[in-house]
Amino acid sequence: MDTIAIIGGTGPQGKGLGYRFAKAGHRVVLGSRSKERAAAAAEALRLRISGSGSLEGADNVKAAEIADLVVVAVPYDGHDALLAELGDHLAGKVVVNCVNPLGFDKAGPYGLDLGPSSAAEKAQALAPEAHVVGAFHHLSAVSLISGADLLDHEDVLVCGDDATAKAKVLELAATVTGKPGIDAGPLRLARHLEPLTAVLISINKRYKVRSGIAISGLTGVPNR
């Protein structure tokens, strides 16, 4: 049982991931700027889980300090400042960045132009001693918090440069979908995974569904 901190754990995606990880047996610490808000969110989710997993709340710094693995699930506009603040507390840890830098205008959602970078790569630069992995970008917050046993119709795409860290996140993905995540390549490919969420949001609005990503053609891969 790992201790997993969710930075931004009171937001929709943070709460959804926290619920899934706790449901699978992990100790989950929901992080927030407000310890009280984090504690209230954890209390509400605790009522929905049973077994060996647990949920608690803490401020972001404390959550990062006590965790084995840290998930960053914050809005992009506060991402860089928060990572700079937490950098020292993330040293040596696996940091999963699932932030999607998106904009919205009259035509709908679109990926922000970060130049030759991504939120995940910025996180690695701001916390250079952490092992940053990009994953869980495309899972609907509504689906995550739902009563579905597993989101087994979807795949979690995982990118990163540290093989050991990436392997850990590929395994963690199974707590959500029931199958290992898919190794999508090096961390720089987060530049393409992050804005893809805008496409899913557009599809969801047009067809009134909660779409996801599923990769075909992997029938010969073990555990797929």
C-alpha positions as CSV (number, residue, x, y, z in Angstrom):
1,M,0.0,0.0,0.0
2,D,1.6,3.2,-1.2
3,T,0.8,6.7,0.2
4,I,-0.4,8.7,-2.7
5,A,-0.8,12.5,-2.5
6,I,-3.2,14.2,-4.8
7,I,-2.1,17.9,-5.2
8,G,-5.3,19.6,-6.2
9,G,-7.3,16.8,-4.4
10,T,-10.4,18.9,-3.9
11,G,-11.0,19.5,-7.6
12,P,-13.1,17.1,-9.7
13,Q,-10.3,15.1,-11.3
14,G,-8.3,15.0,-8.0
15,K,-11.2,13.7,-6.0
16,G,-12.0,11.2,-8.7
17,L,-8.4,9.8,-8.8
18,G,-8.2,9.8,-5.0
19,Y,-11.4,7.8,-4.7
20,R,-10.1,5.2,-7.2
21,F,-6.7,4.8,-5.6
22,A,-8.2,4.6,-2.1
23,K,-10.8,2.1,-3.3
24,A,-7.9,-0.1,-4.6
25,G,-6.3,-0.1,-1.2
26,H,-3.9,2.8,-1.1
27,R,-3.5,5.4,1.6
28,V,-4.6,8.7,-0.2
29,V,-3.9,12.2,1.1
30,L,-6.0,14.9,-0.7
31,G,-3.9,18.1,-0.8
32,S,-5.3,21.6,-1.1
33,R,-4.3,25.1,-0.2
34,S,-6.8,24.8,2.6
35,K,-6.3,21.9,5.0
36,E,-9.9,22.2,6.1
37,R,-11.3,22.0,2.6
38,A,-9.1,18.9,2.0
39,A,-10.3,17.2,5.2
40,A,-13.9,17.8,4.2
41,A,-13.4,16.3,0.8
42,A,-11.7,13.3,2.2
43,E,-14.5,12.8,4.8
44,A,-17.1,12.8,2.0
45,L,-15.2,10.2,0.0
46,R,-14.4,8.0,3.0
47,L,-18.1,7.1,3.2
48,R,-17.8,5.4,-0.2
49,I,-14.9,3.1,0.3
50,S,-14.3,0.0,2.3
51,G,-11.4,-2.3,2.9
52,S,-7.7,-1.4,3.4
53,G,-7.6,1.9,1.6
54,S,-7.8,5.2,3.4
55,L,-8.4,8.9,2.7
56,E,-7.3,12.0,4.6
57,G,-6.8,15.7,3.9
58,A,-3.8,18.0,4.3
59,D,-2.3,21.2,2.9
60,N,-0.4,20.7,-0.3
61,V,3.0,20.9,1.3
62,K,2.2,18.3,4.0
63,A,0.6,16.0,1.4
64,A,3.7,16.1,-0.8
65,E,6.0,15.5,2.2
66,I,4.4,12.3,3.4
67,A,3.6,10.7,0.1
68,D,5.5,8.0,-1.8
69,L,3.9,9.1,-5.0
70,V,2.5,12.5,-5.9
71,V,-0.2,13.2,-8.4
72,V,-0.5,16.8,-9.7
73,A,-4.1,17.6,-10.7
74,V,-4.4,21.4,-10.6
75,P,-5.7,23.9,-13.1
76,Y,-2.9,25.0,-15.4
77,D,-3.0,28.6,-14.5
78,G,-1.6,27.8,-11.0
79,H,0.6,24.9,-12.1
80,D,4.0,26.5,-12.4
81,A,3.9,28.5,-9.2
82,L,2.7,25.5,-7.2
83,L,5.4,23.2,-8.6
84,A,8.1,25.8,-7.8
85,E,6.8,25.9,-4.2
86,L,6.7,22.1,-3.8
87,G,9.9,21.3,-5.7
88,D,12.1,20.5,-2.7
89,H,9.4,18.2,-1.2
90,L,9.2,16.2,-4.5
91,A,12.8,15.2,-4.7
92,G,13.3,11.5,-5.3
93,K,9.6,10.8,-5.7
94,V,7.5,9.7,-8.6
95,V,5.3,12.7,-9.7
96,V,2.4,12.0,-12.0
97,N,1.3,15.1,-13.9
98,C,-2.2,14.9,-15.4
99,V,-2.6,18.6,-16.0
100,N,-4.2,19.7,-19.3
101,P,-3.3,23.2,-20.4
102,L,-6.5,24.2,-22.2
103,G,-8.2,27.4,-23.3
104,F,-11.8,28.0,-24.1
105,D,-13.4,30.5,-26.6
106,K,-16.6,30.8,-28.6
107,A,-15.5,27.9,-30.8
108,G,-14.9,25.6,-27.8
109,P,-11.9,24.1,-26.1
110,Y,-8.3,24.1,-27.5
111,G,-4.8,23.2,-26.3
112,L,-2.7,26.2,-25.2
113,D,0.5,26.7,-27.1
114,L,3.4,26.1,-24.7
115,G,6.0,26.1,-27.4
116,P,8.5,23.2,-27.2
117,S,7.2,22.0,-23.9
118,S,4.2,20.7,-21.9
119,A,2.9,20.9,-18.4
120,A,4.7,17.6,-17.5
121,E,8.0,18.9,-18.9
122,K,7.6,22.2,-17.0
123,A,7.0,20.1,-13.8
124,Q,10.2,18.2,-14.4
125,A,12.1,21.5,-14.9
126,L,10.6,23.0,-11.7
127,A,11.2,19.8,-9.7
128,P,14.4,18.5,-11.3
129,E,15.1,15.8,-8.7
130,A,11.6,14.3,-9.1
131,H,10.8,11.5,-11.5
132,V,7.9,13.1,-13.5
133,V,5.5,10.9,-15.5
134,G,2.6,12.1,-17.6
135,A,-0.6,10.0,-17.2
136,F,-4.4,10.0,-16.5
137,H,-5.0,13.1,-18.8
138,H,-8.0,11.7,-20.6
139,L,-10.1,10.2,-17.8
140,S,-13.4,12.0,-17.2
141,A,-13.8,13.3,-13.7
142,V,-17.5,12.3,-13.8
143,S,-16.5,8.7,-14.7
144,L,-13.8,8.6,-12.1
145,I,-16.2,9.5,-9.3
146,S,-19.0,7.3,-10.6
147,G,-20.1,4.0,-9.0
148,A,-18.6,2.0,-11.9
149,D,-16.4,-0.8,-10.6
150,L,-13.6,-0.2,-13.2
151,L,-13.3,2.1,-16.3
152,D,-12.4,-1.0,-18.3
153,H,-13.5,0.5,-21.6
154,E,-10.6,3.0,-21.5
155,D,-6.8,3.0,-21.5
156,V,-4.4,5.2,-19.6
157,L,-1.6,6.5,-21.7
158,V,1.7,7.0,-19.8
159,C,4.8,8.9,-20.9
160,G,8.0,9.5,-19.1
161,D,11.8,9.3,-19.3
162,D,12.5,7.3,-16.1
163,A,11.8,3.6,-16.8
164,T,11.3,2.7,-13.1
165,A,8.9,5.6,-12.4
166,K,7.0,4.9,-15.6
167,A,6.6,1.2,-14.7
168,K,5.1,2.1,-11.4
169,V,2.5,4.4,-13.0
170,L,1.7,1.8,-15.7
171,E,0.9,-0.6,-12.8
172,L,-1.1,2.1,-10.9
173,A,-3.3,2.6,-14.0
174,A,-4.8,-0.9,-13.4
175,T,-6.5,0.4,-10.2
176,V,-8.7,2.5,-12.4
177,T,-9.2,0.5,-15.6
178,G,-8.4,-3.1,-14.5
179,K,-5.4,-3.3,-16.9
180,P,-1.9,-1.9,-17.0
181,G,-1.5,1.5,-18.7
182,I,0.0,1.8,-22.1
183,D,3.6,3.0,-22.5
184,A,3.2,6.0,-24.9
185,G,6.9,6.9,-25.0
186,P,9.1,9.7,-23.6
187,L,8.0,12.7,-21.5
188,R,8.1,15.0,-24.5
189,L,5.0,13.3,-25.9
190,A,3.0,14.9,-23.2
191,R,3.0,17.9,-25.6
192,H,0.5,15.8,-27.7
193,L,-1.4,13.9,-25.0
194,E,-2.3,17.0,-22.9
195,P,-4.2,19.0,-25.6
196,L,-5.9,15.9,-26.9
197,T,-8.3,16.3,-24.0
198,A,-9.8,19.3,-25.8
199,V,-10.9,16.9,-28.6
200,L,-12.6,14.7,-26.0
201,I,-14.4,17.6,-24.5
202,S,-15.7,18.7,-27.9
203,I,-16.9,15.1,-28.6
204,N,-18.6,14.9,-25.3
205,K,-20.5,18.1,-25.9
206,R,-21.5,17.2,-29.4
207,Y,-22.7,13.7,-28.6
208,K,-23.7,14.2,-25.0
209,V,-21.4,11.3,-23.8
210,R,-18.3,10.8,-21.6
211,S,-15.8,9.6,-24.2
212,G,-12.4,8.2,-23.5
213,I,-9.3,6.8,-25.2
214,A,-8.9,3.1,-26.0
215,I,-6.0,1.7,-28.0
216,S,-6.6,-1.2,-30.4
217,G,-4.2,-3.7,-31.8
218,L,-2.5,-4.8,-28.6
219,T,-4.0,-8.2,-28.4
220,G,-0.5,-9.9,-28.2
221,V,0.7,-7.8,-25.3
222,P,0.5,-9.6,-21.9
223,N,-2.4,-8.6,-19.6
224,R,-4.2,-6.7,-22.4
